[in-house]
């Protein structure tokens, strides 16, 4: 007997970050993979890239193919949390709650001041009278 409730089959795909680059210089591809595959598994499609290291202008570069992301989301693909944060910051999706929590924590926590200890035998700089 068939039920009256329609059943949906899960696609089993997820849009996630795939790490590339060297040990101290990570670079990420935003890819569509099967949920059961690990990070080094086969990639269905690359839909963007993310450079996590700030450049000289203190910018982290992101390139996204919104048409393909929209297609995969319409096919039922899921999002990992870091990709959801990036899409929220780009304005494609609503802001991820973790982004708001991090912004709140950064706002409440004052920047730490480093104490400079005077080195014995060296004259203090002229522009800093406290030393």
Backbone as XML, in Angstrom:
<?xml version="1.0"?>
<chain id="A" units="angstrom">
  <residue number="1" name="UNK">
    <atom name="N" x="0.837" y="-1.164" z="0.000"/>
    <atom name="CA" x="0.000" y="0.000" z="0.000"/>
    <atom name="C" x="0.889" y="1.237" z="0.000"/>
  </residue>
  <residue number="2" name="UNK">
    <atom name="N" x="0.636" y="2.133" z="-0.915"/>
    <atom name="CA" x="1.443" y="3.354" z="-1.033"/>
    <atom name="C" x="0.920" y="4.401" z="-0.066"/>
  </residue>
  <residue number="3" name="UNK">
    <atom name="N" x="1.838" y="5.131" z="0.535"/>
    <atom name="CA" x="1.415" y="6.172" z="1.481"/>
    <atom name="C" x="1.082" y="7.450" z="0.721"/>
  </residue>
  <residue number="4" name="UNK">
    <atom name="N" x="0.267" y="8.277" z="1.350"/>
    <atom name="CA" x="-0.141" y="9.535" z="0.727"/>
    <atom name="C" x="0.924" y="10.610" z="0.876"/>
  </residue>
  <residue number="5" name="UNK">
    <atom name="N" x="1.902" y="10.381" z="1.757"/>
    <atom name="CA" x="2.970" y="11.359" z="1.972"/>
    <atom name="C" x="4.043" y="11.139" z="0.921"/>
  </residue>
  <residue number="6" name="UNK">
    <atom name="N" x="4.381" y="12.168" z="0.155"/>
    <atom name="CA" x="5.425" y="11.973" z="-0.853"/>
    <atom name="C" x="6.788" y="11.788" z="-0.190"/>
  </residue>
  <residue number="7" name="UNK">
    <atom name="N" x="7.577" y="10.915" z="-0.745"/>
    <atom name="CA" x="8.918" y="10.684" z="-0.212"/>
    <atom name="C" x="9.921" y="11.320" z="-1.159"/>
  </residue>
  <residue number="8" name="UNK">
    <atom name="N" x="10.901" y="11.957" z="-0.569"/>
    <atom name="CA" x="11.954" y="12.590" z="-1.351"/>
    <atom name="C" x="13.238" y="11.807" z="-1.152"/>
  </residue>
  <residue number="9" name="UNK">
    <atom name="N" x="13.920" y="11.556" z="-2.236"/>
    <atom name="CA" x="15.199" y="10.875" z="-2.125"/>
    <atom name="C" x="16.297" y="11.909" z="-1.932"/>
  </residue>
  <residue number="10" name="UNK">
    <atom name="N" x="17.192" y="11.621" z="-1.023"/>
    <atom name="CA" x="18.291" y="12.542" z="-0.779"/>
    <atom name="C" x="19.298" y="12.417" z="-1.906"/>
  </residue>
  <residue number="11" name="UNK">
    <atom name="N" x="19.795" y="13.554" z="-2.332"/>
    <atom name="CA" x="20.780" y="13.554" z="-3.399"/>
    <atom name="C" x="22.112" y="13.055" z="-2.871"/>
  </residue>
  <residue number="12" name="UNK">
    <atom name="N" x="22.438" y="13.411" z="-1.609"/>
    <atom name="CA" x="23.687" y="12.956" z="-1.026"/>
    <atom name="C" x="24.883" y="13.760" z="-1.480"/>
  </residue>
  <residue number="13" name="UNK">
    <atom name="N" x="24.664" y="15.006" z="-1.843"/>
    <atom name="CA" x="25.752" y="15.883" z="-2.276"/>
    <atom name="C" x="25.895" y="17.021" z="-1.275"/>
  </residue>
  <residue number="14" name="UNK">
    <atom name="N" x="27.103" y="17.551" z="-1.172"/>
    <atom name="CA" x="27.362" y="18.666" z="-0.270"/>
    <atom name="C" x="28.359" y="19.606" z="-0.941"/>
  </residue>
  <residue number="15" name="UNK">
    <atom name="N" x="28.180" y="20.898" z="-0.699"/>
    <atom name="CA" x="29.121" y="21.912" z="-1.179"/>
    <atom name="C" x="30.041" y="22.215" z="-0.016"/>
  </residue>
  <residue number="16" name="UNK">
    <atom name="N" x="31.330" y="21.958" z="-0.188"/>
    <atom name="CA" x="32.282" y="22.096" z="0.908"/>
    <atom name="C" x="33.618" y="22.611" z="0.414"/>
  </residue>
  <residue number="17" name="UNK">
    <atom name="N" x="34.505" y="22.890" z="1.372"/>
    <atom name="CA" x="35.854" y="23.356" z="1.056"/>
    <atom name="C" x="36.765" y="22.152" z="0.861"/>
  </residue>
  <residue number="18" name="UNK">
    <atom name="N" x="37.623" y="22.232" z="-0.139"/>
    <atom name="CA" x="38.598" y="21.196" z="-0.434"/>
    <atom name="C" x="39.972" y="21.845" z="-0.349"/>
  </residue>
  <residue number="19" name="UNK">
    <atom name="N" x="40.798" y="21.437" z="0.613"/>
    <atom name="CA" x="42.053" y="22.121" z="0.907"/>
    <atom name="C" x="43.143" y="21.758" z="-0.091"/>
  </residue>
  <residue number="20" name="UNK">
    <atom name="N" x="43.836" y="22.798" z="-0.544"/>
    <atom name="CA" x="45.001" y="22.644" z="-1.407"/>
    <atom name="C" x="46.092" y="23.555" z="-0.871"/>
  </residue>
  <residue number="21" name="UNK">
    <atom name="N" x="47.234" y="23.561" z="-1.522"/>
    <atom name="CA" x="48.302" y="24.453" z="-1.118"/>
    <atom name="C" x="49.304" y="23.760" z="-0.218"/>
  </residue>
  <residue number="22" name="UNK">
    <atom name="N" x="50.222" y="24.557" z="0.319"/>
    <atom name="CA" x="51.303" y="24.042" z="1.157"/>
    <atom name="C" x="50.870" y="24.018" z="2.617"/>
  </residue>
  <residue number="23" name="UNK">
    <atom name="N" x="51.791" y="23.610" z="3.477"/>
    <atom name="CA" x="51.494" y="23.494" z="4.903"/>
    <atom name="C" x="51.151" y="24.840" z="5.509"/>
  </residue>
  <residue number="24" name="UNK">
    <atom name="N" x="51.925" y="25.856" z="5.232"/>
    <atom name="CA" x="51.704" y="27.171" z="5.824"/>
    <atom name="C" x="50.976" y="28.127" z="4.892"/>
  </residue>
  <residue number="25" name="UNK">
    <atom name="N" x="50.480" y="27.651" z="3.784"/>
    <atom name="CA" x="49.809" y="28.506" z="2.806"/>
    <atom name="C" x="48.588" y="27.789" z="2.258"/>
  </residue>
  <residue number="26" name="UNK">
    <atom name="N" x="47.491" y="27.709" z="3.065"/>
    <atom name="CA" x="46.319" y="26.972" z="2.588"/>
    <atom name="C" x="45.557" y="27.734" z="1.522"/>
  </residue>
  <residue number="27" name="UNK">
    <atom name="N" x="44.967" y="26.991" z="0.619"/>
    <atom name="CA" x="44.126" y="27.518" z="-0.446"/>
    <atom name="C" x="42.995" y="26.522" z="-0.619"/>
  </residue>
  <residue number="28" name="UNK">
    <atom name="N" x="41.775" y="27.009" z="-0.737"/>
    <atom name="CA" x="40.622" y="26.115" z="-0.763"/>
    <atom name="C" x="39.858" y="26.244" z="-2.072"/>
  </residue>
  <residue number="29" name="UNK">
    <atom name="N" x="39.432" y="25.091" z="-2.596"/>
    <atom name="CA" x="38.482" y="25.052" z="-3.697"/>
    <atom name="C" x="37.113" y="24.767" z="-3.091"/>
  </residue>
  <residue number="30" name="UNK">
    <atom name="N" x="36.095" y="25.469" z="-3.563"/>
    <atom name="CA" x="34.727" y="25.209" z="-3.136"/>
    <atom name="C" x="34.147" y="24.232" z="-4.148"/>
  </residue>
  <residue number="31" name="UNK">
    <atom name="N" x="33.867" y="23.015" z="-3.679"/>
    <atom name="CA" x="33.521" y="21.924" z="-4.590"/>
    <atom name="C" x="32.215" y="21.257" z="-4.170"/>
  </residue>
  <residue number="32" name="UNK">
    <atom name="N" x="31.647" y="20.515" z="-5.114"/>
    <atom name="CA" x="30.493" y="19.662" z="-4.861"/>
    <atom name="C" x="31.008" y="18.232" z="-4.825"/>
  </residue>
  <residue number="33" name="UNK">
    <atom name="N" x="30.736" y="17.550" z="-3.707"/>
    <atom name="CA" x="31.160" y="16.169" z="-3.535"/>
    <atom name="C" x="30.016" y="15.360" z="-2.953"/>
  </residue>
  <residue number="34" name="UNK">
    <atom name="N" x="30.157" y="14.052" z="-3.008"/>
    <atom name="CA" x="29.222" y="13.188" z="-2.307"/>
    <atom name="C" x="29.487" y="13.321" z="-0.811"/>
  </residue>
  <residue number="35" name="UNK">
    <atom name="N" x="28.446" y="13.194" z="-0.009"/>
    <atom name="CA" x="28.594" y="13.396" z="1.432"/>
    <atom name="C" x="29.474" y="12.334" z="2.077"/>
  </residue>
  <residue number="36" name="UNK">
    <atom name="N" x="29.490" y="11.155" z="1.522"/>
    <atom name="CA" x="30.275" y="10.074" z="2.123"/>
    <atom name="C" x="31.740" y="10.119" z="1.721"/>
  </residue>
  <residue number="37" name="UNK">
    <atom name="N" x="32.098" y="10.886" z="0.698"/>
    <atom name="CA" x="33.495" y="10.977" z="0.282"/>
    <atom name="C" x="34.272" y="11.858" z="1.239"/>
  </residue>
  <residue number="38" name="UNK">
    <atom name="N" x="35.539" y="11.519" z="1.415"/>
    <atom name="CA" x="36.382" y="12.374" z="2.254"/>
    <atom name="C" x="36.911" y="13.536" z="1.420"/>
  </residue>
  <residue number="39" name="UNK">
    <atom name="N" x="37.743" y="14.347" z="2.035"/>
    <atom name="CA" x="38.212" y="15.566" z="1.379"/>
    <atom name="C" x="39.016" y="15.267" z="0.114"/>
  </residue>
  <residue number="40" name="UNK">
    <atom name="N" x="39.740" y="14.164" z="0.106"/>
    <atom name="CA" x="40.569" y="13.812" z="-1.049"/>
    <atom name="C" x="39.809" y="12.990" z="-2.081"/>
  </residue>
  <residue number="41" name="UNK">
    <atom name="N" x="38.529" y="12.775" z="-1.870"/>
    <atom name="CA" x="37.738" y="11.951" z="-2.780"/>
    <atom name="C" x="37.474" y="12.654" z="-4.103"/>
  </residue>
  <residue number="42" name="UNK">
    <atom name="N" x="36.778" y="11.973" z="-4.983"/>
    <atom name="CA" x="36.489" y="12.561" z="-6.296"/>
    <atom name="C" x="35.543" y="13.749" z="-6.180"/>
  </residue>
  <residue number="43" name="UNK">
    <atom name="N" x="35.807" y="14.744" z="-6.995"/>
    <atom name="CA" x="35.029" y="15.985" z="-6.997"/>
    <atom name="C" x="34.072" y="15.950" z="-8.176"/>
  </residue>
  <residue number="44" name="UNK">
    <atom name="N" x="32.820" y="16.317" z="-7.934"/>
    <atom name="CA" x="31.845" y="16.372" z="-9.021"/>
    <atom name="C" x="32.044" y="17.645" z="-9.829"/>
  </residue>
  <residue number="45" name="UNK">
    <atom name="N" x="32.148" y="18.786" z="-9.128"/>
    <atom name="CA" x="32.315" y="20.068" z="-9.816"/>
    <atom name="C" x="32.927" y="21.083" z="-8.859"/>
  </residue>
  <residue number="46" name="UNK">
    <atom name="N" x="33.789" y="21.937" z="-9.384"/>
    <atom name="CA" x="34.331" y="23.050" z="-8.606"/>
    <atom name="C" x="33.484" y="24.287" z="-8.903"/>
  </residue>
  <residue number="47" name="UNK">
    <atom name="N" x="32.948" y="24.918" z="-7.832"/>
    <atom name="CA" x="32.063" y="26.062" z="-8.015"/>
    <atom name="C" x="32.665" y="27.355" z="-7.466"/>
  </residue>
  <residue number="48" name="UNK">
    <atom name="N" x="33.902" y="27.313" z="-6.984"/>
    <atom name="CA" x="34.512" y="28.542" z="-6.497"/>
    <atom name="C" x="35.857" y="28.260" z="-5.861"/>
  </residue>
  <residue number="49" name="UNK">
    <atom name="N" x="36.472" y="29.324" z="-5.343"/>
    <atom name="CA" x="37.747" y="29.205" z="-4.653"/>
    <atom name="C" x="37.786" y="30.222" z="-3.521"/>
  </residue>
  <residue number="50" name="UNK">
    <atom name="N" x="38.659" y="29.950" z="-2.529"/>
    <atom name="CA" x="38.779" y="30.802" z="-1.359"/>
    <atom name="C" x="40.231" y="30.818" z="-0.920"/>
  </residue>
  <residue number="51" name="UNK">
    <atom name="N" x="40.815" y="32.011" z="-0.871"/>
    <atom name="CA" x="42.185" y="32.186" z="-0.404"/>
    <atom name="C" x="42.112" y="32.719" z="1.020"/>
  </residue>
  <residue number="52" name="UNK">
    <atom name="N" x="42.429" y="31.869" z="1.996"/>
    <atom name="CA" x="42.244" y="32.209" z="3.405"/>
    <atom name="C" x="43.330" y="33.128" z="3.944"/>
  </residue>
  <residue number="53" name="UNK">
    <atom name="N" x="44.442" y="33.235" z="3.269"/>
    <atom name="CA" x="45.533" y="34.086" z="3.751"/>
    <atom name="C" x="45.326" y="35.509" z="3.240"/>
  </residue>
  <residue number="54" name="UNK">
    <atom name="N" x="45.362" y="36.505" z="4.144"/>
    <atom name="CA" x="45.176" y="37.891" z="3.691"/>
    <atom name="C" x="46.329" y="38.333" z="2.793"/>
  </residue>
  <residue number="55" name="UNK">
    <atom name="N" x="46.001" y="39.137" z="1.771"/>
    <atom name="CA" x="47.038" y="39.654" z="0.880"/>
    <atom name="C" x="47.587" y="40.963" z="1.439"/>
  </residue>
  <residue number="56" name="UNK">
    <atom name="N" x="48.324" y="41.730" z="0.627"/>
    <atom name="CA" x="48.937" y="42.973" z="1.097"/>
    <atom name="C" x="47.908" y="44.000" z="1.544"/>
  </residue>
  <residue number="57" name="UNK">
    <atom name="N" x="46.714" y="43.961" z="0.983"/>
    <atom name="CA" x="45.649" y="44.892" z="1.355"/>
    <atom name="C" x="44.780" y="44.344" z="2.477"/>
  </residue>
  <residue number="58" name="UNK">
    <atom name="N" x="45.210" y="43.246" z="3.113"/>
    <atom name="CA" x="44.486" y="42.593" z="4.201"/>
    <atom name="C" x="43.117" y="42.102" z="3.739"/>
  </residue>
  <residue number="59" name="UNK">
    <atom name="N" x="43.056" y="41.528" z="2.540"/>
    <atom name="CA" x="41.823" y="41.005" z="1.968"/>
    <atom name="C" x="41.944" y="39.494" z="1.788"/>
  </residue>
  <residue number="60" name="UNK">
    <atom name="N" x="40.876" y="38.793" z="2.069"/>
    <atom name="CA" x="40.794" y="37.373" z="1.777"/>
    <atom name="C" x="39.947" y="37.226" z="0.521"/>
  </residue>
  <residue number="61" name="UNK">
    <atom name="N" x="40.491" y="36.622" z="-0.508"/>
    <atom name="CA" x="39.847" y="36.590" z="-1.822"/>
    <atom name="C" x="38.934" y="35.372" z="-1.963"/>
  </residue>
  <residue number="62" name="UNK">
    <atom name="N" x="37.733" y="35.622" z="-2.482"/>
    <atom name="CA" x="36.747" y="34.564" z="-2.711"/>
    <atom name="C" x="36.206" y="34.721" z="-4.121"/>
  </residue>
  <residue number="63" name="UNK">
    <atom name="N" x="36.119" y="33.614" z="-4.849"/>
    <atom name="CA" x="35.502" y="33.596" z="-6.174"/>
    <atom name="C" x="34.398" y="32.540" z="-6.142"/>
  </residue>
  <residue number="64" name="UNK">
    <atom name="N" x="33.182" y="32.936" z="-6.516"/>
    <atom name="CA" x="32.036" y="32.033" z="-6.468"/>
    <atom name="C" x="31.284" y="32.057" z="-7.787"/>
  </residue>
  <residue number="65" name="UNK">
    <atom name="N" x="30.822" y="30.894" z="-8.223"/>
    <atom name="CA" x="29.968" y="30.779" z="-9.398"/>
    <atom name="C" x="28.535" y="30.605" z="-8.889"/>
  </residue>
  <residue number="66" name="UNK">
    <atom name="N" x="27.815" y="31.735" z="-8.749"/>
    <atom name="CA" x="26.501" y="31.717" z="-8.122"/>
    <atom name="C" x="25.475" y="30.902" z="-8.908"/>
  </residue>
  <residue number="67" name="UNK">
    <atom name="N" x="25.596" y="30.858" z="-10.223"/>
    <atom name="CA" x="24.648" y="30.090" z="-11.024"/>
    <atom name="C" x="24.735" y="28.602" z="-10.715"/>
  </residue>
  <residue number="68" name="UNK">
    <atom name="N" x="25.963" y="28.090" z="-10.631"/>
    <atom name="CA" x="26.141" y="26.666" z="-10.355"/>
    <atom name="C" x="25.800" y="26.332" z="-8.903"/>
  </residue>
  <residue number="69" name="UNK">
    <atom name="N" x="26.096" y="27.252" z="-7.989"/>
    <atom name="CA" x="25.719" y="27.029" z="-6.590"/>
    <atom name="C" x="24.203" y="26.980" z="-6.472"/>
  </residue>
  <residue number="70" name="UNK">
    <atom name="N" x="23.518" y="27.871" z="-7.174"/>
    <atom name="CA" x="22.054" y="27.883" z="-7.170"/>
    <atom name="C" x="21.519" y="26.577" z="-7.746"/>
  </residue>
  <residue number="71" name="UNK">
    <atom name="N" x="22.154" y="26.080" z="-8.808"/>
    <atom name="CA" x="21.717" y="24.818" z="-9.405"/>
    <atom name="C" x="21.840" y="23.673" z="-8.406"/>
  </residue>
  <residue number="72" name="UNK">
    <atom name="N" x="22.999" y="23.557" z="-7.750"/>
    <atom name="CA" x="23.210" y="22.448" z="-6.829"/>
    <atom name="C" x="22.323" y="22.561" z="-5.597"/>
  </residue>
  <residue number="73" name="UNK">
    <atom name="N" x="22.058" y="23.775" z="-5.133"/>
    <atom name="CA" x="21.135" y="23.933" z="-4.011"/>
    <atom name="C" x="19.716" y="23.540" z="-4.423"/>
  </residue>
  <residue number="74" name="UNK">
    <atom name="N" x="19.344" y="23.839" z="-5.674"/>
    <atom name="CA" x="18.017" y="23.430" z="-6.142"/>
    <atom name="C" x="17.917" y="21.920" z="-6.310"/>
  </residue>
  <residue number="75" name="UNK">
    <atom name="N" x="19.046" y="21.255" z="-6.521"/>
    <atom name="CA" x="19.062" y="19.794" z="-6.627"/>
    <atom name="C" x="19.063" y="19.121" z="-5.262"/>
  </residue>
  <residue number="76" name="UNK">
    <atom name="N" x="19.146" y="19.907" z="-4.175"/>
    <atom name="CA" x="19.084" y="19.343" z="-2.830"/>
    <atom name="C" x="20.420" y="19.162" z="-2.163"/>
  </residue>
  <residue number="77" name="UNK">
    <atom name="N" x="21.470" y="19.746" z="-2.704"/>
    <atom name="CA" x="22.787" y="19.612" z="-2.088"/>
    <atom name="C" x="22.839" y="20.430" z="-0.798"/>
  </residue>
  <residue number="78" name="UNK">
    <atom name="N" x="23.567" y="19.916" z="0.179"/>
    <atom name="CA" x="23.724" y="20.610" z="1.449"/>
    <atom name="C" x="24.921" y="21.546" z="1.416"/>
  </residue>
  <residue number="79" name="UNK">
    <atom name="N" x="25.078" y="22.310" z="2.492"/>
    <atom name="CA" x="26.191" y="23.239" z="2.626"/>
    <atom name="C" x="26.961" y="22.921" z="3.889"/>
  </residue>
  <residue number="80" name="UNK">
    <atom name="N" x="28.285" y="22.989" z="3.818"/>
    <atom name="CA" x="29.066" y="22.913" z="5.045"/>
    <atom name="C" x="29.027" y="24.282" z="5.722"/>
  </residue>
  <residue number="81" name="UNK">
    <atom name="N" x="29.355" y="24.321" z="7.014"/>
    <atom name="CA" x="29.281" y="25.576" z="7.761"/>
    <atom name="C" x="30.209" y="26.662" z="7.208"/>
  </residue>
  <residue number="82" name="UNK">
    <atom name="N" x="31.483" y="26.358" z="6.881"/>
    <atom name="CA" x="32.333" y="27.427" z="6.335"/>
    <atom name="C" x="31.814" y="27.989" z="5.007"/>
  </residue>
  <residue number="83" name="UNK">
    <atom name="N" x="31.271" y="27.143" z="4.151"/>
    <atom name="CA" x="30.735" y="27.620" z="2.871"/>
    <atom name="C" x="29.476" y="28.445" z="3.114"/>
  </residue>
  <residue number="84" name="UNK">
    <atom name="N" x="28.649" y="28.033" z="4.076"/>
    <atom name="CA" x="27.459" y="28.813" z="4.411"/>
    <atom name="C" x="27.847" y="30.193" z="4.940"/>
  </residue>
  <residue number="85" name="UNK">
    <atom name="N" x="28.943" y="30.270" z="5.711"/>
    <atom name="CA" x="29.424" y="31.565" z="6.187"/>
    <atom name="C" x="29.878" y="32.437" z="5.024"/>
  </residue>
  <residue number="86" name="UNK">
    <atom name="N" x="30.617" y="31.863" z="4.088"/>
    <atom name="CA" x="31.087" y="32.633" z="2.934"/>
    <atom name="C" x="29.921" y="33.126" z="2.082"/>
  </residue>
  <residue number="87" name="UNK">
    <atom name="N" x="28.926" y="32.277" z="1.868"/>
    <atom name="CA" x="27.772" y="32.683" z="1.066"/>
    <atom name="C" x="26.941" y="33.731" z="1.795"/>
  </residue>
  <residue number="88" name="UNK">
    <atom name="N" x="26.917" y="33.674" z="3.120"/>
    <atom name="CA" x="26.213" y="34.696" z="3.888"/>
    <atom name="C" x="26.922" y="36.038" z="3.823"/>
  </residue>
  <residue number="89" name="UNK">
    <atom name="N" x="28.245" y="36.020" z="3.911"/>
    <atom name="CA" x="29.011" y="37.268" z="3.824"/>
    <atom name="C" x="28.950" y="37.873" z="2.432"/>
  </residue>
  <residue number="90" name="UNK">
    <atom name="N" x="28.781" y="37.029" z="1.406"/>
    <atom name="CA" x="28.700" y="37.544" z="0.041"/>
    <atom name="C" x="27.316" y="38.101" z="-0.286"/>
  </residue>
  <residue number="91" name="UNK">
    <atom name="N" x="26.311" y="37.814" z="0.556"/>
    <atom name="CA" x="24.974" y="38.318" z="0.321"/>
    <atom name="C" x="24.088" y="37.350" z="-0.447"/>
  </residue>
  <residue number="92" name="UNK">
    <atom name="N" x="24.592" y="36.176" z="-0.767"/>
    <atom name="CA" x="23.814" y="35.184" z="-1.516"/>
    <atom name="C" x="22.769" y="34.518" z="-0.625"/>
  </residue>
  <residue number="93" name="UNK">
    <atom name="N" x="23.127" y="34.277" z="0.635"/>
    <atom name="CA" x="22.237" y="33.679" z="1.628"/>
    <atom name="C" x="22.163" y="34.601" z="2.838"/>
  </residue>
  <residue number="94" name="UNK">
    <atom name="N" x="21.231" y="34.384" z="3.755"/>
    <atom name="CA" x="21.251" y="35.160" z="5.006"/>
    <atom name="C" x="22.521" y="34.848" z="5.801"/>
  </residue>
  <residue number="95" name="UNK">
    <atom name="N" x="22.922" y="35.789" z="6.651"/>
    <atom name="CA" x="24.131" y="35.590" z="7.444"/>
    <atom name="C" x="24.011" y="34.360" z="8.318"/>
  </residue>
  <residue number="96" name="UNK">
    <atom name="N" x="25.089" y="33.619" z="8.394"/>
    <atom name="CA" x="25.148" y="32.421" z="9.223"/>
    <atom name="C" x="25.224" y="32.853" z="10.688"/>
  </residue>
  <residue number="97" name="UNK">
    <atom name="N" x="24.559" y="32.160" z="11.612"/>
    <atom name="CA" x="24.599" y="32.562" z="13.020"/>
    <atom name="C" x="26.006" y="32.605" z="13.610"/>
  </residue>
  <residue number="98" name="UNK">
    <atom name="N" x="26.890" y="31.729" z="13.149"/>
    <atom name="CA" x="28.258" y="31.730" z="13.673"/>
    <atom name="C" x="28.985" y="33.024" z="13.308"/>
  </residue>
  <residue number="99" name="UNK">
    <atom name="N" x="28.687" y="33.592" z="12.140"/>
    <atom name="CA" x="29.288" y="34.869" z="11.745"/>
    <atom name="C" x="28.877" y="35.964" z="12.713"/>
  </residue>
  <residue number="100" name="UNK">
    <atom name="N" x="27.609" y="35.983" z="13.090"/>
    <atom name="CA" x="27.122" y="36.993" z="14.019"/>
    <atom name="C" x="27.730" y="36.816" z="15.405"/>
  </residue>
  <residue number="101" name="UNK">
    <atom name="N" x="27.895" y="35.573" z="15.839"/>
    <atom name="CA" x="28.496" y="35.315" z="17.151"/>
    <atom name="C" x="29.948" y="35.767" z="17.170"/>
  </residue>
  <residue number="102" name="UNK">
    <atom name="N" x="30.699" y="35.472" z="16.095"/>
    <atom name="CA" x="32.097" y="35.904" z="16.033"/>
    <atom name="C" x="32.209" y="37.420" z="16.021"/>
  </residue>
  <residue number="103" name="UNK">
    <atom name="N" x="31.321" y="38.093" z="15.309"/>
    <atom name="CA" x="31.338" y="39.557" z="15.276"/>
    <atom name="C" x="31.032" y="40.120" z="16.663"/>
  </residue>
  <residue number="104" name="UNK">
    <atom name="N" x="30.088" y="39.512" z="17.371"/>
    <atom name="CA" x="29.750" y="39.962" z="18.713"/>
    <atom name="C" x="30.931" y="39.779" z="19.663"/>
  </residue>
  <residue number="105" name="UNK">
    <atom name="N" x="31.604" y="38.645" z="19.571"/>
    <atom name="CA" x="32.772" y="38.394" z="20.437"/>
    <atom name="C" x="33.904" y="39.360" z="20.126"/>
  </residue>
  <residue number="106" name="UNK">
    <atom name="N" x="34.128" y="39.641" z="18.861"/>
    <atom name="CA" x="35.190" y="40.579" z="18.488"/>
    <atom name="C" x="34.865" y="41.987" z="18.947"/>
  </residue>
  <residue number="107" name="UNK">
    <atom name="N" x="33.592" y="42.338" z="18.990"/>
    <atom name="CA" x="33.208" y="43.671" z="19.409"/>
    <atom name="C" x="33.362" y="43.843" z="20.914"/>
  </residue>
  <residue number="108" name="UNK">
    <atom name="N" x="33.018" y="42.830" z="21.692"/>
    <atom name="CA" x="33.077" y="42.925" z="23.146"/>
    <atom name="C" x="34.497" y="42.863" z="23.680"/>
  </residue>
  <residue number="109" name="UNK">
    <atom name="N" x="35.368" y="42.127" z="23.023"/>
    <atom name="CA" x="36.713" y="41.932" z="23.531"/>
    <atom name="C" x="37.616" y="43.075" z="23.072"/>
  </residue>
  <residue number="110" name="UNK">
    <atom name="N" x="38.131" y="43.891" z="24.020"/>
    <atom name="CA" x="39.005" y="44.994" z="23.608"/>
    <atom name="C" x="40.346" y="44.456" z="23.127"/>
  </residue>
  <residue number="111" name="UNK">
    <atom name="N" x="40.989" y="45.166" z="22.228"/>
    <atom name="CA" x="42.299" y="44.704" z="21.762"/>
    <atom name="C" x="43.313" y="44.756" z="22.900"/>
  </residue>
  <residue number="112" name="UNK">
    <atom name="N" x="44.168" y="43.777" z="22.926"/>
    <atom name="CA" x="45.166" y="43.695" z="23.984"/>
    <atom name="C" x="46.342" y="44.609" z="23.661"/>
  </residue>
  <residue number="113" name="UNK">
    <atom name="N" x="46.819" y="45.287" z="24.698"/>
    <atom name="CA" x="47.990" y="46.138" z="24.521"/>
    <atom name="C" x="49.219" y="45.370" z="24.957"/>
  </residue>
  <residue number="114" name="UNK">
    <atom name="N" x="50.254" y="45.486" z="24.175"/>
    <atom name="CA" x="51.500" y="44.828" z="24.531"/>
    <atom name="C" x="52.356" y="45.803" z="25.312"/>
  </residue>
  <residue number="115" name="UNK">
    <atom name="N" x="52.929" y="45.321" z="26.386"/>
    <atom name="CA" x="53.810" y="46.154" z="27.175"/>
    <atom name="C" x="55.218" y="46.034" z="26.617"/>
  </residue>
  <residue number="116" name="UNK">
    <atom name="N" x="55.828" y="47.174" z="26.393"/>
    <atom name="CA" x="57.193" y="47.194" z="25.894"/>
    <atom name="C" x="58.108" y="47.446" z="27.080"/>
  </residue>
  <residue number="117" name="UNK">
    <atom name="N" x="58.994" y="46.517" z="27.311"/>
    <atom name="CA" x="59.922" y="46.673" z="28.421"/>
    <atom name="C" x="61.167" y="47.388" z="27.922"/>
  </residue>
  <residue number="118" name="UNK">
    <atom name="N" x="61.650" y="48.316" z="28.756"/>
    <atom name="CA" x="62.858" y="49.053" z="28.390"/>
    <atom name="C" x="64.064" y="48.135" z="28.501"/>
  </residue>
  <residue number="119" name="UNK">
    <atom name="N" x="64.904" y="48.205" z="27.515"/>
    <atom name="CA" x="66.128" y="47.418" z="27.510"/>
    <atom name="C" x="67.200" y="48.235" z="28.219"/>
  </residue>
  <residue number="120" name="UNK">
    <atom name="N" x="67.888" y="47.615" z="29.152"/>
    <atom name="CA" x="68.911" y="48.324" z="29.919"/>
    <atom name="C" x="70.075" y="48.703" z="29.010"/>
  </residue>
  <residue number="121" name="UNK">
    <atom name="N" x="70.490" y="49.947" z="29.146"/>
    <atom name="CA" x="71.627" y="50.420" z="28.363"/>
    <atom name="C" x="71.237" y="51.025" z="27.041"/>
  </residue>
  <residue number="122" name="UNK">
    <atom name="N" x="69.940" y="51.029" z="26.693"/>
    <atom name="CA" x="69.496" y="51.615" z="25.445"/>
    <atom name="C" x="68.562" y="52.774" z="25.777"/>
  </residue>
  <residue number="123" name="UNK">
    <atom name="N" x="68.751" y="53.889" z="25.139"/>
    <atom name="CA" x="67.917" y="55.059" z="25.394"/>
    <atom name="C" x="66.527" y="54.824" z="24.825"/>
  </residue>
  <residue number="124" name="UNK">
    <atom name="N" x="65.464" y="55.271" z="25.550"/>
    <atom name="CA" x="64.107" y="55.121" z="25.015"/>
    <atom name="C" x="63.903" y="55.993" z="23.807"/>
  </residue>
  <residue number="125" name="UNK">
    <atom name="N" x="62.974" y="55.595" z="22.930"/>
    <atom name="CA" x="62.693" y="56.424" z="21.769"/>
    <atom name="C" x="62.131" y="57.781" z="22.191"/>
  </residue>
  <residue number="126" name="UNK">
    <atom name="N" x="62.386" y="58.814" z="21.390"/>
    <atom name="CA" x="61.993" y="60.164" z="21.752"/>
    <atom name="C" x="60.497" y="60.375" z="21.670"/>
  </residue>
  <residue number="127" name="UNK">
    <atom name="N" x="59.806" y="59.621" z="20.827"/>
    <atom name="CA" x="58.378" y="59.856" z="20.643"/>
    <atom name="C" x="57.519" y="59.210" z="21.713"/>
  </residue>
  <residue number="128" name="UNK">
    <atom name="N" x="58.083" y="58.372" z="22.578"/>
    <atom name="CA" x="57.329" y="57.727" z="23.624"/>
    <atom name="C" x="57.879" y="58.164" z="24.991"/>
  </residue>
  <residue number="129" name="UNK">
    <atom name="N" x="57.239" y="59.130" z="25.649"/>
    <atom name="CA" x="57.781" y="59.645" z="26.903"/>
    <atom name="C" x="57.565" y="58.710" z="28.080"/>
  </residue>
  <residue number="130" name="UNK">
    <atom name="N" x="56.724" y="57.678" z="27.959"/>
    <atom name="CA" x="56.463" y="56.781" z="29.082"/>
    <atom name="C" x="57.604" y="55.848" z="29.393"/>
  </residue>
  <residue number="131" name="UNK">
    <atom name="N" x="58.477" y="55.606" z="28.440"/>
    <atom name="CA" x="59.587" y="54.666" z="28.661"/>
    <atom name="C" x="60.727" y="55.303" z="29.389"/>
  </residue>
</chain>
